[in-house]
Amino acid sequence: MYVEAKRRFKKSKKEILNEIRRPGNLNDYHPFCKENNALKWPGKGSVDEIEYLNGLKYKRDFIEWDENGYVLEIGRNKKIAKVQWIVEGSKENSSLRVRINPRLPYKNRIVRWVAWNFYIKFKLQGYINNVLKGFEHYINTKHRVERNKFGKHSWFS
């Protein structure tokens, strides 16, 4: 179970990587982010915090960090998802793909299937689409994304 979104850019792979690896980067392009602070940076083992517009706070632990991006786990007391930020491309063109693998709390397979297929998948897809729209806006204009720019999200706004 996962959702993902992808955007293509007329920017170098290096430029996209540099942007996603900048401490506090979500402050500039995440439409539901109130604050993003790096606690330990950079590389594998990095840690930051994100506070959403509704006050919800999560810690992000970066478990992989390589020439194509990184993988992180996000949550408070328990990790609720694994998130991959993957950059592909060349000196002229590149793409950014973000994949979210949630860890659903439901032990019952039927409940988990229903929750995923009729609710969670759609909420997460809308969320990650908006994050990548925000990234696209920022990387192309260098203007910080307004909060809730592409609409509110019931989990994070």
Buried (B, 14 or more C-beta within 10 A) or exposed (E): BBBBBEBEBEBBBBBBBEBBBBBBBBBBBBBBBBEBBBEEBEEEEBBBEBBBBEEEEBBBBBBEBEEBBBBBBBBEEEBBBBBBBBBBBEEEEBBBBBBBBBEBEEEEEEEBEEBBEEEBBEBBBBBBBBBBBBBBBBBEEEEEBEBBBBEBBEBBE
